[in-house]
Amino acid sequence: MTLYHFGNCLALSYVPFWIVYKHCGLSEYGAFWKCVQAGGVYALTQLGKMLLLATFFPTSGDYSQDDPDNFSPLQELLKCTVDLIDLIGLSVVMSRIAGKGHTKVLIAGLGWAGAELVLSRLLVLWVGARGTEFDWKYIQKSFEANISIVHFLSITALVWLYSRHDLPKQLLPAVIILIGFHSYKSVICDMISHVMHMYSWSLLAFKAVFSLSMALIVLHIYGGVATLAI
C-alpha cells in the first residue's frame, strides 16, 4: 500500500511534465537533453543561492507552517531577493538554445521546473510517501509540483519578453511588475498565510489561483509580442 501511495504521488508529480513535453512539440525537436542541461544550470544556480543564504542570512528565523508565529516579513523579503539569481540563470539557458521564442521558453521553463522537482521533492516523496502511515501532505507536494510548472513557464516567458529589443515600451513596466510578483511569490504567499491563517489545502488553493492568474496575464502579453515577432 505504501509503495502504491508513492507511485500515485510520483505519477501526479511527473505526468504533467510528460504531457507538456509530448504535446507542446518538444519531443519533435529532441529537446530532452536540452531540458536536462537547463536542469543542470538550475542546480548550479541553487548552489550559488545556498552559499549566499548561508553566508548572509541566519537559519533561526526561517518561516514554517509548523511554527507560524516565527515570521519576519523583512527577512523573508530579503531572502526572496536572492531568487533574482534565477532570472540570470534562465537568461543564460535561453541564450544557449537555438530556435524560436516559444521553444526557448518551453525548454528552459520545463527543465527548470523538472530540476526543482527532482532536487526539492523527490527525496521527500521517496522517504515520506513510503511511510507506514498515509499523509495528505505528500499529495499536496505533488500538486505543488504542478503549480511550479505554471510558475516557471510564466517567469521564463517574462525573462524572454524582457530580453526582447522589440518589446513595446508601454509593456515594459507590466513585464517588470510581473517579474517582481513571480520572484517574490513565496514571501507573498507566506504573508497571506500568516495574516489570514491559511494553511494546508487553503494555502495550496491560493498558490494555484495566484500562479494561474499571473500566468494568464503573462500569456496575453507573450501572445501579443510573439505575434509581432513573427
VMD Tcl script that draws the C-alpha trace (Angstrom):
set ca {
  {0.00 0.00 0.00}
  {2.81 2.43 0.84}
  {4.52 1.76 -2.48}
  {1.19 2.31 -4.23}
  {0.83 5.68 -2.46}
  {4.35 6.63 -3.53}
  {3.54 5.65 -7.11}
  {0.42 7.83 -7.07}
  {2.38 10.82 -5.77}
  {5.13 10.24 -8.33}
  {2.63 10.00 -11.20}
  {0.80 13.11 -10.03}
  {4.12 14.97 -9.96}
  {5.72 13.78 -13.19}
  {2.90 13.02 -15.64}
  {2.15 16.75 -16.24}
  {5.81 17.21 -17.25}
  {5.47 14.39 -19.78}
  {2.22 15.89 -21.12}
  {3.83 19.31 -21.62}
  {6.93 17.76 -23.23}
  {4.94 15.46 -25.52}
  {2.11 17.71 -26.61}
  {3.91 21.05 -26.89}
  {6.20 19.80 -29.65}
  {9.41 19.43 -27.65}
  {9.60 15.70 -28.39}
  {9.71 16.52 -32.12}
  {12.79 18.70 -31.57}
  {14.54 16.03 -29.49}
  {14.83 18.59 -26.69}
  {15.17 16.14 -23.79}
  {18.88 16.70 -23.24}
  {18.46 20.42 -23.59}
  {15.93 20.25 -20.75}
  {18.46 18.23 -18.75}
  {21.10 20.89 -19.41}
  {18.67 23.55 -18.24}
  {18.18 21.49 -15.08}
  {21.95 21.42 -14.60}
  {22.09 25.21 -14.74}
  {19.26 25.24 -12.18}
  {21.34 23.06 -9.83}
  {24.36 25.37 -10.14}
  {22.13 28.40 -9.56}
  {20.64 26.88 -6.42}
  {24.11 26.07 -5.12}
  {25.10 29.72 -5.51}
  {21.90 30.82 -3.76}
  {22.55 28.41 -0.88}
  {26.02 29.85 -0.39}
  {24.64 33.39 -0.31}
  {21.85 32.45 2.11}
  {24.21 30.55 4.40}
  {26.63 33.50 4.42}
  {24.28 36.44 4.90}
  {21.08 35.06 6.46}
  {20.71 33.07 9.70}
  {18.52 29.97 9.68}
  {16.97 30.58 13.10}
  {14.27 32.85 11.70}
  {13.03 30.68 8.85}
  {9.28 30.66 8.35}
  {7.44 27.36 8.68}
  {3.80 26.37 8.77}
  {4.64 24.30 11.83}
  {5.65 27.50 13.61}
  {3.58 30.31 12.03}
  {4.43 32.81 14.78}
  {8.09 32.72 13.77}
  {7.72 35.03 10.77}
  {9.76 38.08 9.81}
  {8.46 39.76 6.62}
  {11.64 41.80 6.12}
  {13.91 38.79 6.47}
  {11.79 36.68 4.14}
  {11.72 39.55 1.64}
  {15.50 39.80 1.66}
  {15.81 36.05 1.21}
  {13.47 36.15 -1.79}
  {15.67 38.83 -3.31}
  {18.32 36.15 -3.70}
  {15.87 34.34 -6.01}
  {16.52 37.04 -8.59}
  {19.60 34.99 -9.45}
  {17.18 32.56 -11.09}
  {16.43 35.21 -13.70}
  {20.09 35.33 -14.67}
  {20.22 31.54 -14.89}
  {17.13 31.39 -17.09}
  {18.53 34.11 -19.34}
  {21.78 32.15 -19.74}
  {19.88 28.96 -20.58}
  {17.72 30.63 -23.24}
  {20.70 32.40 -24.79}
  {22.28 28.99 -25.45}
  {19.18 27.50 -27.08}
  {18.73 27.91 -30.82}
  {15.16 28.21 -32.03}
  {12.03 30.26 -31.79}
  {10.91 32.06 -28.67}
  {8.28 29.52 -27.61}
  {10.83 26.68 -27.93}
  {13.29 28.52 -25.70}
  {10.61 29.27 -23.12}
  {9.34 25.69 -23.02}
  {12.79 24.07 -22.79}
  {14.13 26.45 -20.14}
  {10.92 26.53 -18.10}
  {10.30 22.78 -18.21}
  {13.93 21.95 -17.45}
  {13.93 24.43 -14.56}
  {10.69 23.06 -13.09}
  {11.80 19.45 -13.56}
  {15.10 20.03 -11.78}
  {13.27 21.82 -8.96}
  {11.00 18.79 -8.58}
  {13.88 16.29 -8.53}
  {16.07 18.27 -6.12}
  {13.34 19.58 -3.80}
  {10.60 16.95 -3.68}
  {11.73 13.55 -4.98}
  {13.65 12.57 -1.85}
  {10.82 13.83 0.38}
  {8.32 11.70 -1.55}
  {10.60 8.67 -1.52}
  {11.12 8.81 2.23}
  {7.72 10.13 3.33}
  {5.19 8.68 0.89}
  {6.55 5.18 1.52}
  {5.96 5.53 5.24}
  {3.65 3.26 7.20}
  {1.04 5.99 7.70}
  {-0.85 7.82 4.97}
  {-0.40 11.61 4.96}
  {-2.09 14.10 2.65}
  {0.90 16.42 2.71}
  {2.67 14.30 0.08}
  {-0.32 14.64 -2.25}
  {-0.09 18.38 -1.63}
  {3.59 18.39 -2.55}
  {2.72 16.63 -5.79}
  {0.13 19.30 -6.59}
  {2.73 21.96 -5.77}
  {4.95 20.41 -8.46}
  {2.17 21.04 -10.98}
  {1.86 24.64 -9.79}
  {5.63 25.01 -10.23}
  {5.34 24.13 -13.92}
  {2.97 27.06 -14.44}
  {5.11 29.33 -12.30}
  {8.43 28.60 -14.03}
  {6.99 28.68 -17.54}
  {5.49 32.08 -16.73}
  {8.67 33.56 -15.32}
  {10.70 32.13 -18.21}
  {8.33 33.82 -20.66}
  {8.78 37.08 -18.75}
  {12.57 36.81 -18.94}
  {12.27 36.24 -22.70}
  {9.97 39.24 -23.03}
  {12.33 41.47 -21.05}
  {15.24 40.46 -23.28}
  {13.37 41.43 -26.47}
  {14.58 44.63 -28.09}
  {11.27 45.00 -29.91}
  {9.17 44.86 -26.73}
  {6.73 47.83 -26.84}
  {7.76 50.44 -24.29}
  {4.26 50.56 -22.78}
  {4.54 46.86 -21.88}
  {7.93 47.11 -20.15}
  {6.52 48.32 -16.76}
  {3.96 45.49 -16.79}
  {6.68 42.92 -17.51}
  {8.88 44.25 -14.69}
  {5.97 44.24 -12.22}
  {5.04 40.68 -13.17}
  {8.66 39.59 -12.74}
  {8.55 41.10 -9.26}
  {5.34 39.26 -8.39}
  {6.76 35.95 -9.59}
  {10.14 36.46 -7.93}
  {8.54 37.31 -4.58}
  {5.75 34.77 -4.87}
  {6.90 32.74 -1.86}
  {7.02 35.71 0.52}
  {3.63 36.93 -0.76}
  {2.12 33.51 -0.07}
  {3.80 33.35 3.35}
  {2.45 36.78 4.30}
  {-1.07 35.87 3.15}
  {-0.83 32.61 5.07}
  {0.37 34.41 8.20}
  {-2.21 37.20 8.08}
  {-5.25 35.19 7.00}
  {-4.25 31.96 8.78}
  {-4.38 29.97 5.56}
  {-2.63 26.62 5.74}
  {-2.70 23.21 4.10}
  {-5.29 22.92 1.31}
  {-6.48 26.53 1.50}
  {-2.92 27.81 1.07}
  {-2.36 25.37 -1.78}
  {-5.53 26.64 -3.49}
  {-4.34 30.24 -3.07}
  {-0.97 29.39 -4.64}
  {-2.74 27.71 -7.56}
  {-5.06 30.66 -8.16}
  {-2.20 33.16 -7.79}
  {0.06 31.31 -10.24}
  {-2.72 30.69 -12.75}
  {-3.87 34.32 -12.66}
  {-0.35 35.61 -13.24}
  {0.17 33.01 -15.99}
  {-2.92 34.15 -17.89}
  {-1.71 37.76 -17.83}
  {1.76 36.67 -19.00}
  {0.22 34.53 -21.74}
  {-1.77 37.50 -23.02}
  {1.33 39.73 -23.18}
  {3.52 36.96 -24.58}
  {0.97 36.09 -27.27}
  {0.85 39.68 -28.50}
  {4.63 40.14 -28.61}
  {5.24 36.72 -30.17}
  {2.74 37.56 -32.91}
  {4.55 40.80 -33.68}
  {7.88 38.95 -33.78}
  {6.72 36.52 -36.48}
}
mol new
graphics top color blue
foreach p $ca { graphics top sphere $p radius 0.5 }
foreach p [lrange $ca 0 end-1] q [lrange $ca 1 end] { graphics top cylinder $p $q radius 0.2 }
display resetview
